[in-house]
Amino acid sequence: MEPLSHIDALNHRFGIDGIAQIVSGKGGLPVVQITSPAAHAEVSLYGAQVLSWRPAGQEEVLFLSKQSHFESGKAIRGGIPVCFPWFRAKADNPKAPTHGFVRTREWRLDSLSVDDDGSVTLVCLTSSDDSTRALWRHDFLVAYRIRIASTLRLELSVMNRGTSPLRFEEALHSYFRVGDIHQARVHGLDAVTYLDNTDGNKSKRQDGSLALAAPTDNAYIDTEAPAEILDPVLHRRLRTEKLHSSTTIVWNPWQQGAAALSDLGNDEWQHMLCVEAGNILSAAVSLAPGEEHTMRSTLSIHPE
Ligand SMILES: O=P(O)(O)OC[C@H]1O[C@@H](O)[C@H](O)[C@@H](O)[C@@H]1O
């Protein structure tokens, strides 16, 4: 008998008739497709990256670039990349991949199940090996639990499996689809201090809701409260709630930044907005040997 292909073997072990199947996605990367009465979703095992989430009766919530690479070694532009164990460039090694190494490796699918309430949960794992130790010497296990329903709940758990303390940054780099970036507003950050990465990380204070009008790369600090994107064009409000995340990053490269990104179409920046749950910069997380930290982000969509 012929050995099963990688995709067939995953399907054989984890597929759920009529609800979840593993398919060969763009570039041959394995993608878990979920169709339940509550939502449709797609999760690439490469990066454990949610690429699509469409609650029943709603339009697509996430932005995915039409020009994205789908290729081993390159990051997928859009959806929800997982950034770990550093964010942006690695402080002591500018040659290391930006946003860490877990968004450019295939994760292991550990379980796929339907819960009593009809929601579908998948758990993906990744852990240290020689290739990660060459970039970051620590031993770790990351478990990512993705619960797909009319809300999307993401839980990223990091365990220190080594014998020395470790310190890491993390983010769920959510790219949201917006009708028009010029008209979108972010609520929930009023009076919050942020570090402006387009201006040497100068400390500034948000006054009122955020309306973007230029390249924006802000790390809002000490933000445990929910944030909301108001989108008058798509007539919806996207709410992001979080737990054990004290940084909210807001990013849009604007026209000039987008022009420098080969994996973002010319006008696509006008239809995306990143509002990310994270722990970065001075909010990096420290774990003693054997300790574990879980950050949660819950997304929901409301008509306006
Ligand atoms: O192009 P990348 O590596 O996916 O990063 C995109 C952006 O991601 C944002 O979240 C960062 O704050 C930015 O500094 C960065 O430019």
The ligand as a MOL file (V3000), in Angstrom:
LIG
                    3D

  0  0  0     0  0            999 V3000
M  V30 BEGIN CTAB
M  V30 COUNTS 16 16 0 0 0
M  V30 BEGIN ATOM
M  V30 1 O 6.6760 43.1770 7.5500 0
M  V30 2 P 6.5120 42.4620 8.8740 0
M  V30 3 O 7.8060 41.8500 9.3730 0
M  V30 4 O 5.3870 41.4590 8.8310 0
M  V30 5 O 6.1290 43.5440 9.9280 0
M  V30 6 C 5.1030 44.4340 9.6920 0
M  V30 7 C 4.9230 45.4030 10.8510 0
M  V30 8 O 4.3410 44.7350 11.9190 0
M  V30 9 C 3.9180 45.6360 12.9360 0
M  V30 10 O 3.1320 45.0240 13.8630 0
M  V30 11 C 5.1530 46.2450 13.5630 0
M  V30 12 O 4.8060 47.0880 14.6380 0
M  V30 13 C 5.8820 46.9960 12.4890 0
M  V30 14 O 7.0460 47.5850 13.0290 0
M  V30 15 C 6.2020 46.0870 11.3170 0
M  V30 16 O 6.7490 46.8460 10.2610 0
M  V30 END ATOM
M  V30 BEGIN BOND
M  V30 1 2 1 2
M  V30 2 1 2 3
M  V30 3 1 2 4
M  V30 4 1 2 5
M  V30 5 1 5 6
M  V30 6 1 6 7
M  V30 7 1 7 8
M  V30 8 1 7 15
M  V30 9 1 8 9
M  V30 10 1 9 10
M  V30 11 1 9 11
M  V30 12 1 11 12
M  V30 13 1 11 13
M  V30 14 1 13 14
M  V30 15 1 13 15
M  V30 16 1 15 16
M  V30 END BOND
M  V30 END CTAB
M  END
